[in-house]
Amino acid sequence: MNRSRPKQIVIRASESEYNRIKKKVERSTLTQNEYLLKCSLGKEIIVVEGIHELAIELKRIGNNLNQLTKAVHQGKANCSKELDDISKEMKEVWQLLRRSIQKQA
């Protein structure tokens, strides 16, 4: 038993309601307990499809951007204005991604 949550609530649902709830829980990537608590306490549950893949791709792009920046600073390339613009846009994208993840949690 979870000592921080010693109280238990039991609900009854039809087969179709149960299946709908199960599907929503699976989509949310939360545990059933976490999902039902958030729903019942009026917290917004946001499911962002493909966010993990997006984060991986953004990391790759950021890595490439860092390599290009390093080349510019070493004098091997000359496109610092474009790199600055890209860097600012990447920061904005990361901020949006972080906000989406925080809302989801």
Rosetta blueprint (number, residue, H / E / L):
1 M L
2 N L
3 R L
4 S L
5 R L
6 P L
7 K L
8 Q L
9 I L
10 V L
11 I L
12 R L
13 A L
14 S L
15 E H
16 S H
17 E H
18 Y H
19 N H
20 R H
21 I H
22 K H
23 K H
24 K H
25 V H
26 E H
27 R H
28 S H
29 T L
30 L L
31 T L
32 Q H
33 N H
34 E H
35 Y H
36 L H
37 L H
38 K H
39 C H
40 S H
41 L L
42 G L
43 K L
44 E L
45 I L
46 I L
47 V L
48 V L
49 E L
50 G L
51 I H
52 H H
53 E H
54 L H
55 A H
56 I H
57 E H
58 L H
59 K H
60 R H
61 I H
62 G H
63 N H
64 N H
65 L H
66 N H
67 Q H
68 L H
69 T H
70 K H
71 A H
72 V H
73 H H
74 Q L
75 G L
76 K L
77 A L
78 N L
79 C L
80 S H
81 K H
82 E H
83 L H
84 D H
85 D H
86 I H
87 S H
88 K H
89 E H
90 M H
91 K H
92 E H
93 V H
94 W H
95 Q H
96 L H
97 L H
98 R H
99 R H
100 S H
101 I H
102 Q H
103 K H
104 Q H
105 A L
